[in-house]
Amino acid sequence: MYSKGKTVPGKDRDEESGKYTTSYSDSDFVNAIRHLDGMAGTSEIADEVGCTRRTAYTRLKSIDEKGDIESREVGNSLIWIVSE
């Protein structure tokens, strides 16, 4: 069982299932990229949004698939860019 007093930043619990749900919107990630001069790495975006790098990567890939942002490989890293 989970403790109702404990929370995970950026996540809320579903009252019925007890599972975490995200409270970050796609626009949180897109706006973070815009705030970081229109392009940024996953870790920078995660820091800006206030989530884990893993959460940021998963959400950014999803937003990329919708066409709202693009990713480019630079060395071993991905750079995320807002689509125009």
Residue pairs with C-beta under 8 A, 6 or more apart in sequence:
1 18
2 13
2 18
4 13
7 13
8 20
9 50
9 51
10 22
10 23
10 24
10 49
10 50
10 51
10 55
11 20
11 21
11 22
11 23
12 20
12 21
12 23
13 19
13 20
13 21
14 20
14 21
22 55
22 59
24 49
24 51
24 55
24 59
26 59
26 62
26 63
26 66
26 68
28 49
29 45
29 49
29 56
29 59
29 60
29 63
29 69
30 63
30 68
30 69
30 82
32 40
32 45
32 48
32 49
33 39
33 40
33 45
33 69
33 80
33 81
33 82
34 82
35 48
36 44
36 45
36 48
38 81
38 82
39 79
39 80
39 81
39 82
40 48
40 79
40 80
41 77
41 78
41 79
41 80
42 53
42 56
42 57
42 60
42 77
42 78
42 80
43 53
43 56
45 56
45 60
45 80
46 52
46 53
46 55
46 56
46 57
49 56
51 59
60 69
60 71
60 78
60 80
61 71
63 69
64 70
64 71
64 80
67 83
68 82
68 83
69 80
69 81
69 82
69 83
70 80
70 81
70 83
71 78
71 79
71 80
71 81
72 78
72 79
72 81
73 79
